[in-house]
Amino acid sequence: MTHIERKIVILGDSAVGKTALARRFVDDEFHENYRPTAAAKPWKKTVEQGEEEITLAIWDIAGHTLQLHPAFYSGAHGAILVCDLTNKSSADSLTQWHNALMNKMGRIPVIVLANKSDLNPEYDLDYIKKYGYDAVEVSARTGEGVKEAFEEIAKSII
């Protein structure tokens, strides 16, 4: 089995659930209390994709600024953009996050996750499509779709 290391950044507005998604994927846990990420929090998890063993360095980037620090995104092989289904403005910000990423990294694989599918949504995936993104509904709380979404981005960066 071949071992590969890859870096993924998670971007999106504050309080969309970036940390909760990373925690759900890495530790299979969910914490109700919200604490904003100060700058960036790195996570690691190894997954298998066929004959490949991939160690994902997952960088959870604070959502309070679009000014991406080079240390956070440098060397990223892929990105996860996150919006909150209970907060329409977080979907409206996806293009800004994507553009900020592309300005720094060029074209890298990106997946869009619409988090909080377990709550009362303010909009649906069709709303996100108007921005040109095919999003996947997930729930950090229940775990719905989280593992599959991270595995999908892992496949795209081998």
C-alpha positions in Angstrom: 0.0 0.0 0.0 1.3 3.4 -1.0 1.2 6.2 1.6 0.4 9.8 0.6 0.1 13.0 2.6 -2.3 15.7 1.4 -3.4 19.0 2.8 -7.0 20.2 2.8 -8.3 23.6 3.9 -11.8 24.2 5.2 -13.2 27.6 4.5 -16.5 29.4 5.1 -18.1 32.1 7.2 -18.0 32.0 11.0 -20.3 29.6 12.8 -21.1 27.4 9.7 -19.7 24.4 11.4 -16.2 24.0 9.9 -14.7 22.8 13.2 -17.7 20.6 14.0 -17.3 18.9 10.6 -13.6 18.4 11.1 -14.2 17.0 14.6 -16.9 14.7 13.3 -14.7 13.3 10.6 -11.5 12.9 12.6 -12.9 12.0 16.1 -16.5 11.0 15.3 -17.6 13.5 17.9 -19.9 16.5 18.1 -19.8 19.2 20.7 -22.8 21.5 21.2 -20.8 24.5 22.6 -19.6 26.9 19.9 -16.1 28.4 20.2 -14.9 30.4 17.2 -11.5 29.3 15.8 -9.0 32.0 16.5 -6.8 31.6 13.4 -6.5 28.0 12.2 -6.7 24.5 13.8 -4.9 21.6 12.1 -6.4 18.1 12.3 -5.1 14.8 10.9 -6.7 11.6 9.8 -5.6 8.7 7.6 -8.0 7.1 5.2 -7.7 4.4 2.6 -8.7 4.9 -1.0 -8.2 1.7 -2.9 -4.5 0.8 -2.8 -3.6 4.3 -1.4 -3.3 5.2 2.3 -3.8 9.0 2.6 -3.0 11.1 5.6 -5.1 14.2 5.4 -3.8 17.3 7.1 -7.1 19.2 7.5 -6.7 22.9 8.2 -9.8 24.5 9.8 -9.5 28.2 8.9 -11.2 30.9 11.0 -14.2 32.3 9.3 -14.1 35.9 10.5 -11.8 37.1 7.7 -11.3 36.5 4.0 -7.6 37.5 4.3 -6.0 34.0 4.1 -2.6 33.8 5.8 -0.1 32.0 3.5 0.8 29.6 6.3 -2.7 28.3 6.4 -3.3 27.6 2.7 0.2 27.1 1.5 0.6 23.6 -0.1 -3.1 22.8 0.0 -4.1 20.1 -2.4 -7.9 20.6 -2.0 -10.5 22.6 -0.2 -13.9 22.2 1.4 -16.2 25.3 1.3 -18.9 25.2 4.0 -22.2 27.0 4.2 -24.9 26.8 6.8 -28.4 25.7 5.6 -29.9 27.9 8.4 -28.1 31.0 7.3 -28.6 32.1 3.7 -25.9 34.7 3.8 -23.3 32.0 4.3 -24.2 30.6 0.9 -23.9 34.1 -0.6 -20.3 34.2 0.7 -19.2 31.0 -1.0 -18.0 32.8 -4.1 -15.9 35.2 -2.1 -14.2 32.3 -0.2 -13.7 30.4 -3.5 -12.2 33.5 -5.2 -9.9 34.2 -2.2 -8.7 30.6 -2.3 -8.2 30.6 -6.1 -6.2 33.9 -5.9 -3.8 32.3 -3.6 -3.7 28.7 -4.8 -5.0 28.6 -8.4 -7.3 25.8 -9.3 -7.4 23.0 -6.8 -10.2 20.5 -6.2 -13.1 21.9 -4.1 -16.2 20.4 -2.6 -19.0 22.5 -1.1 -20.8 21.2 2.0 -24.1 22.6 3.1 -24.0 21.9 6.9 -26.8 21.7 9.5 -29.1 19.6 7.4 -30.6 18.3 10.6 -32.0 21.8 11.4 -34.8 23.9 9.8 -33.2 25.0 6.5 -33.6 28.6 5.3 -32.8 27.5 1.7 -32.1 24.4 -0.3 -29.3 23.2 -2.6 -30.9 24.8 -5.6 -30.1 28.2 -4.0 -26.4 27.2 -4.0 -26.5 26.0 -7.6 -27.3 29.6 -8.7 -23.7 30.3 -7.8 -22.5 27.4 -9.9 -21.8 24.9 -7.0 -23.0 21.4 -6.6 -23.2 21.1 -2.8 -23.6 18.1 -0.6 -26.0 18.3 2.4 -24.3 17.2 5.6 -24.8 17.4 9.4 -21.9 17.6 11.8 -24.4 16.9 14.6 -25.7 13.6 13.2 -22.7 12.7 11.0 -24.9 12.5 7.9 -22.8 12.6 4.8 -19.6 13.8 6.6 -17.4 10.8 6.1 -18.5 10.4 2.5 -17.8 14.1 1.8 -14.3 14.0 3.2 -13.6 10.7 1.3 -14.8 12.4 -1.9 -12.3 15.2 -1.5 -9.6 12.7 -0.6 -10.3 10.8 -3.9 -10.0 14.0 -5.9 -6.6 14.9 -4.6 -4.7 11.6 -5.0 
